[in-house]
Structures are given as C-alpha cells and as structure tokens.
C-alpha cells in the first residue's frame, strides 16, 4: 500500500511540475503555440513513473497548462499527445536502460526516449492541426519546425535533470522498478 501511495503522490507531483514548467518560461511561436520547458518533465514522467502513470502525469500536467494559459482548444489533444509521448518515451527508456547498469548509458537512453517522444509530439500536433482543426496539411507543416525546437528543449531539460532525479532515492527506486 505504501508503494501505491508513493506512486500516486509522485504522479501528482510530476503533473504539477509539468504544468508549472510549461507555464513559467515560454516563448510564443508564430504558429499559435509556444516553446517551453514542460516537455522535459513530460519525458521525465514516463521515465520516472513508467508508461502508465507517466502518461497520466504528463497528459494531466500539460492539459492543465493549456487550460490555464488560454489554449483550451488544444487541451484535449495536448492531453492525448503528451500522454502518448511519455508512454513512448518511458517504454524506450526502460527497454534501453534495462540492458545495462552503467549510469552514462542510462543517460543516453534519456536522449533516445526524447527522440521517440518528440516524434509523437510533432506528429500528433501536425495531425491535430491539419485534420481536426482543419488547417490543412500545408498550414500544419508550418508548426513542425517549432515542434522540433520544442523537442530539443525537452530532451536537453530531461538530460540535465535526469542525474538529479536519479540521485533521489525514492525517485531512483521508481525509475529502476517502473514499467
């Protein structure tokens, strides 16, 4: 029971950190979105909590950021896209990092997980904008370069924060036992 309570608390904490990191420092992009630090926490949610709880934390935190920031029209899509990014990133990280116990290789797994999550985010927003919002494929393509920049920021943030998170015993226990 104690482990389940810890997992729920860490899930809520990761959702809150994702929301705050997304909202605190952001740079508007010309395509109605913004570049922010939250995707680093989206990825770390999948890494720390594993795919299921990490997806929940990433989706909820990112969705609330959209709701609080005036992007309510994107909130549902953001929930799904960011949850899938954390799920994909979490699966990739845990698959690769299970091969070795060397810390530096686990750090490299963060980058691979970020690339996977970035593909999901970029493709997800492209599909949402092109087909659900009805902008068309050409207009939706204008957002792709900014999503790629956003993905790079997310990978850098998660790569920097991963060693810090990994050295917190309770978080390290989650990382090594997630999935």
Residue frames relative to the residue before (quaternion, step in Angstrom):
aa qw qx qy qz dx dy dz
X 1.0000 0.0000 0.0000 0.0000 0.00 0.00 0.00
X 0.6258 0.5535 -0.3370 0.4341 3.57 1.00 -0.83
X 0.6589 0.5123 -0.3089 0.4561 3.60 0.93 -0.88
X 0.6417 0.5159 -0.3189 0.4695 3.61 1.00 -0.82
X 0.6444 0.5085 -0.3173 0.4749 3.60 0.97 -0.81
X 0.6343 0.5210 -0.3219 0.4718 3.59 0.97 -0.85
X 0.6606 0.5187 -0.3095 0.4459 3.58 0.91 -0.92
X 0.6535 0.4985 -0.3113 0.4770 3.59 0.98 -0.82
X 0.6532 0.5080 -0.3122 0.4667 3.59 0.95 -0.83
X 0.6695 0.4793 -0.2993 0.4821 3.61 0.90 -0.89
X 0.6087 0.5430 -0.3508 0.4600 3.61 1.07 -0.69
X 0.6680 0.4830 -0.2961 0.4825 3.59 0.91 -0.89
X 0.6425 0.5230 -0.3179 0.4611 3.58 1.00 -0.81
X 0.6676 0.4844 -0.3040 0.4768 3.60 0.92 -0.85
X 0.6174 0.5244 -0.3507 0.4700 3.62 1.03 -0.68
X 0.6683 0.4957 -0.3011 0.4658 3.58 0.93 -0.89
X 0.6656 0.4929 -0.3110 0.4662 3.60 0.92 -0.85
X 0.6170 0.5354 -0.3409 0.4651 3.59 1.06 -0.72
X 0.6614 0.5092 -0.3003 0.4616 3.57 0.91 -0.93
X 0.6951 0.4722 -0.2781 0.4652 3.59 0.80 -1.01
X 0.6641 0.5012 -0.3154 0.4563 3.61 0.88 -0.88
X 0.6409 0.5178 -0.3237 0.4651 3.57 1.10 -0.64
X 0.7447 0.4409 -0.2207 0.4498 3.57 0.98 -0.85
X 0.6505 0.5852 -0.3307 0.3536 3.59 0.95 -0.82
X 0.7958 0.0779 -0.0226 0.6001 3.57 0.72 -1.02
X 0.2328 0.7695 -0.5654 0.1845 3.55 -0.51 1.17
X 0.2050 -0.7595 0.6117 0.0836 3.48 -1.17 0.80
X 0.4043 -0.7271 0.4906 0.2593 3.62 -0.57 1.07
X 0.2458 -0.7328 0.6133 0.1625 3.53 -1.14 0.73
X 0.6187 -0.5849 0.3699 0.3717 3.59 -1.12 0.46
X 0.7017 0.4711 -0.2656 0.4637 3.59 1.23 -0.23
X 0.7008 -0.5235 0.2363 0.4230 3.58 0.93 1.01
X 0.6584 0.4728 -0.3273 0.4856 3.62 1.18 -0.01
X 0.2834 -0.7386 0.5711 0.2191 3.53 -1.20 -0.49
X 0.4088 -0.6744 0.5625 0.2482 3.52 -1.26 0.59
X 0.0486 0.8167 -0.5629 0.1175 3.57 -0.78 1.08
X 0.5818 -0.6044 0.4319 0.3311 3.56 -1.34 0.08
X 0.4730 0.7409 -0.3981 0.2625 3.58 1.26 -0.27
X 0.6197 0.5678 -0.3693 0.3965 3.61 1.01 -0.62
X 0.5381 0.5870 -0.4066 0.4478 3.58 1.20 -0.32
X 0.6938 0.4479 -0.2645 0.4980 3.57 1.03 -0.78
X 0.5408 0.5757 -0.3999 0.4649 3.59 1.19 -0.46
X 0.6918 0.4703 -0.2698 0.4770 3.56 0.83 -1.01
X 0.6693 0.4969 -0.3072 0.4592 3.59 0.89 -0.89
X 0.5757 0.5757 -0.3824 0.4369 3.60 1.11 -0.55
X 0.6838 0.4751 -0.2817 0.4769 3.58 0.91 -0.90
X 0.6523 0.5161 -0.3052 0.4637 3.56 1.08 -0.75
X 0.7220 0.4533 -0.2496 0.4593 3.57 0.79 -1.05
X 0.8149 0.3184 -0.1303 0.4664 3.57 0.75 -1.07
X 0.4931 -0.6202 0.4547 0.4066 3.56 1.23 -0.31
X 0.7473 -0.4672 0.2443 0.4044 3.56 -1.23 0.34
X 0.7155 0.4701 -0.2938 0.4251 3.63 0.72 -0.95
X 0.7442 0.3770 -0.2292 0.5015 3.59 0.57 -1.10
X 0.6169 0.5447 -0.3413 0.4541 3.59 1.08 -0.66
X 0.6409 0.5159 -0.3145 0.4735 3.56 1.03 -0.78
X 0.6358 0.5208 -0.3237 0.4688 3.57 1.00 -0.81
X 0.6770 0.4952 -0.2953 0.4575 3.59 0.84 -0.97
X 0.6787 0.4938 -0.2925 0.4583 3.59 0.86 -0.96
X 0.6749 0.5046 -0.2954 0.4501 3.57 0.90 -0.91
X 0.6865 0.4768 -0.2879 0.4674 3.58 0.85 -0.95
X 0.6734 0.5044 -0.3084 0.4437 3.60 0.83 -0.93
X 0.6862 0.4760 -0.2802 0.4734 3.57 0.92 -0.91
X 0.6353 0.5308 -0.3263 0.4563 3.57 1.00 -0.81
X 0.6673 0.4927 -0.3093 0.4651 3.59 0.89 -0.88
X 0.6000 0.5507 -0.3611 0.4542 3.57 1.05 -0.65
X 0.6501 0.4971 -0.3156 0.4802 3.59 0.95 -0.84
X 0.6640 0.5121 -0.3103 0.4479 3.59 0.90 -0.89
X 0.7084 0.4618 -0.2556 0.4686 3.58 0.94 -0.91
X 0.7362 0.4439 -0.2176 0.4621 3.59 1.15 -0.57
X 0.6116 -0.5945 0.3499 0.3876 3.60 1.20 0.18
X 0.5888 0.5505 -0.3758 0.4572 3.59 1.21 0.43
X 0.0936 0.8529 -0.5081 0.0756 3.58 1.04 0.80
X 0.6064 0.5752 -0.3505 0.4226 3.60 1.08 -0.61
X 0.6988 0.4354 -0.2553 0.5068 3.57 1.21 -0.46
X 0.4593 0.7487 -0.4215 0.2254 3.61 1.19 -0.45
X 0.6833 0.4826 -0.3017 0.4574 3.61 0.82 -0.90
X 0.6647 0.4875 -0.2952 0.4831 3.55 0.94 -0.91
X 0.6370 0.5310 -0.3276 0.4527 3.56 0.97 -0.83
X 0.6164 0.5423 -0.3535 0.4483 3.59 0.94 -0.83
X 0.7111 0.4648 -0.2597 0.4592 3.57 0.77 -1.05
X 0.6893 0.4952 -0.2879 0.4437 3.59 0.82 -1.01
X 0.7089 0.4465 -0.2759 0.4712 3.59 0.81 -0.95
X 0.6036 0.5326 -0.3628 0.4696 3.61 1.08 -0.62
X 0.6697 0.4897 -0.2975 0.4724 3.59 0.93 -0.88
X 0.6215 0.5345 -0.3414 0.4599 3.60 1.06 -0.71
X 0.6677 0.4806 -0.3015 0.4819 3.60 0.95 -0.83
X 0.6312 0.5249 -0.3321 0.4646 3.58 1.02 -0.77
X 0.6850 0.4773 -0.2824 0.4725 3.59 0.82 -0.99
X 0.6728 0.4952 -0.2925 0.4655 3.56 0.90 -0.92
X 0.6492 0.5234 -0.3113 0.4557 3.57 1.00 -0.82
X 0.6448 0.5151 -0.3166 0.4677 3.57 0.99 -0.84
X 0.6679 0.4963 -0.3020 0.4652 3.59 0.89 -0.95
X 0.6534 0.5176 -0.3246 0.4471 3.59 0.86 -0.93
X 0.7297 0.4449 -0.2645 0.4468 3.58 0.70 -1.03
X 0.6102 0.5344 -0.3542 0.4655 3.59 1.09 -0.60
X 0.7190 0.4390 -0.2557 0.4742 3.59 0.86 -0.93
X 0.7144 0.4611 -0.2821 0.4443 3.59 0.84 -0.89
X 0.5742 0.5857 -0.3911 0.4175 3.60 1.19 -0.30
X 0.5585 0.6225 -0.3754 0.3995 3.56 1.26 -0.35
X 0.8170 0.1373 -0.0207 0.5597 3.58 1.08 -0.72
X 0.3568 -0.7041 0.5613 0.2486 3.55 -1.27 0.35
X 0.4754 0.6778 -0.4365 0.3522 3.59 1.26 -0.04
X 0.4906 -0.7041 0.4361 0.2708 3.53 -0.74 1.11
X 0.6682 0.5133 -0.3316 0.4244 3.61 0.83 -0.86
X 0.6400 0.5012 -0.3318 0.4786 3.60 1.12 -0.58
X 0.5915 0.5357 -0.3618 0.4820 3.57 1.16 -0.55
X 0.6330 0.5246 -0.3274 0.4659 3.59 1.05 -0.74
X 0.6273 0.5145 -0.3292 0.4830 3.58 1.06 -0.72
X 0.6086 0.5569 -0.3410 0.4507 3.58 1.12 -0.67
X 0.5700 0.5797 -0.3728 0.4472 3.60 1.17 -0.57
X 0.6573 0.5069 -0.3061 0.4661 3.58 0.94 -0.89
X 0.6587 0.4977 -0.3121 0.4701 3.60 0.89 -0.89
X 0.6401 0.5144 -0.3170 0.4744 3.57 1.01 -0.80
X 0.6489 0.5252 -0.3089 0.4558 3.57 1.03 -0.79
X 0.6223 0.5236 -0.3383 0.4735 3.56 1.05 -0.71
X 0.6431 0.5112 -0.3184 0.4729 3.58 0.96 -0.85
X 0.6774 0.4862 -0.2895 0.4700 3.58 0.84 -0.96
X 0.6405 0.5410 -0.3155 0.4445 3.57 1.04 -0.78
X 0.6222 0.5250 -0.3346 0.4747 3.56 1.04 -0.75
X 0.6504 0.5130 -0.3101 0.4665 3.58 0.98 -0.86
X 0.6700 0.4969 -0.3028 0.4610 3.60 0.90 -0.92
X 0.6824 0.4876 -0.2959 0.4571 3.58 0.79 -0.98
X 0.6891 0.4699 -0.2758 0.4778 3.57 0.87 -0.93
X 0.6467 0.5416 -0.3140 0.4357 3.57 0.99 -0.82
X 0.7023 0.4378 -0.2764 0.4885 3.58 0.85 -0.90
X 0.5880 0.5527 -0.3742 0.4569 3.58 1.08 -0.61
X 0.6868 0.4786 -0.2852 0.4668 3.60 0.80 -0.99
X 0.6452 0.5282 -0.3200 0.4497 3.58 0.96 -0.87
X 0.7150 0.4494 -0.2622 0.4669 3.56 0.80 -1.01
X 0.6858 0.4969 -0.2934 0.4435 3.60 0.92 -0.85
X 0.8360 0.2626 -0.0954 0.4723 3.57 0.75 -1.03
X 0.7073 0.4235 -0.2776 0.4933 3.63 0.92 -0.75
X 0.7246 0.3848 -0.2340 0.5216 3.58 0.91 -0.91
X 0.4005 -0.7621 0.4327 0.2676 3.56 1.26 -0.29
X 0.3414 0.7613 -0.4915 0.2495 3.59 1.13 0.54
X 0.4572 -0.6620 0.4624 0.3727 3.57 1.17 -0.52
X 0.6502 -0.5693 0.3489 0.3624 3.52 -1.22 0.52
X 0.6478 0.5266 -0.3354 0.4365 3.62 0.94 -0.78
X 0.6778 0.4775 -0.2949 0.4750 3.59 0.88 -0.90
X 0.6582 0.5128 -0.3136 0.4532 3.58 0.96 -0.83
X 0.6022 0.5747 -0.3528 0.4273 3.59 1.11 -0.63
X 0.5887 0.5877 -0.3789 0.4056 3.61 1.10 -0.53
X 0.6580 0.5134 -0.3127 0.4535 3.60 1.16 -0.46
X 0.5122 0.6864 -0.4063 0.3185 3.59 1.18 -0.46
X 0.6761 0.4811 -0.3403 0.4424 3.68 0.74 -0.82
X 0.6642 0.4926 -0.3111 0.4684 3.59 1.01 -0.74
X 0.6185 0.5142 -0.3450 0.4837 3.59 1.10 -0.59
X 0.6304 0.5231 -0.3381 0.4634 3.59 1.04 -0.68
X 0.6238 0.5102 -0.3307 0.4911 3.59 1.06 -0.73
X 0.6338 0.5307 -0.3158 0.4658 3.55 1.00 -0.88
X 0.6379 0.5269 -0.3215 0.4605 3.58 0.98 -0.84
X 0.6404 0.5207 -0.3252 0.4615 3.59 0.95 -0.84
X 0.6339 0.5138 -0.3318 0.4734 3.60 0.95 -0.81
X 0.6577 0.5219 -0.3104 0.4458 3.60 0.92 -0.88
X 0.6555 0.5020 -0.3081 0.4727 3.57 0.98 -0.85
X 0.6550 0.5117 -0.3152 0.4580 3.59 0.91 -0.87
X 0.6658 0.5003 -0.3059 0.4613 3.60 0.87 -0.94
X 0.6898 0.4690 -0.2963 0.4652 3.60 0.83 -0.91
X 0.6305 0.5304 -0.3339 0.4578 3.59 1.05 -0.74
X 0.6636 0.4921 -0.2958 0.4796 3.60 1.03 -0.78
X 0.7440 0.4272 -0.2328 0.4580 3.59 0.87 -0.92
X 0.5160 0.6720 -0.4184 0.3273 3.61 1.11 -0.52
X 0.6817 0.4701 -0.3299 0.4533 3.68 0.73 -0.83
X 0.6232 0.5290 -0.3434 0.4624 3.59 1.05 -0.71
X 0.6670 0.4880 -0.2958 0.4790 3.57 0.88 -0.95
X 0.6652 0.5319 -0.3074 0.4244 3.58 0.91 -0.93
X 0.6985 0.4663 -0.2759 0.4675 3.59 1.09 -0.57
X 0.5477 0.5223 -0.4193 0.5014 3.58 1.27 0.22
X 0.4964 -0.7277 0.3793 0.2831 3.55 -0.40 1.27
X 0.7025 0.4630 -0.3009 0.4491 3.61 0.70 -0.97
X 0.6438 0.5022 -0.3223 0.4790 3.61 1.07 -0.72
X 0.6321 0.5278 -0.3306 0.4610 3.59 0.97 -0.85
X 0.6277 0.5299 -0.3361 0.4607 3.59 1.03 -0.78
X 0.6468 0.5026 -0.3209 0.4754 3.58 0.98 -0.76
X 0.6516 0.5217 -0.3195 0.4485 3.58 0.90 -0.93
X 0.7346 0.4311 -0.2524 0.4592 3.59 0.81 -0.94
X 0.7500 0.3637 -0.2189 0.5072 3.62 1.18 -0.39
X 0.4528 0.7037 -0.4483 0.3144 3.61 1.24 0.02
X 0.5923 0.5562 -0.4904 0.3153 3.49 -1.44 0.31
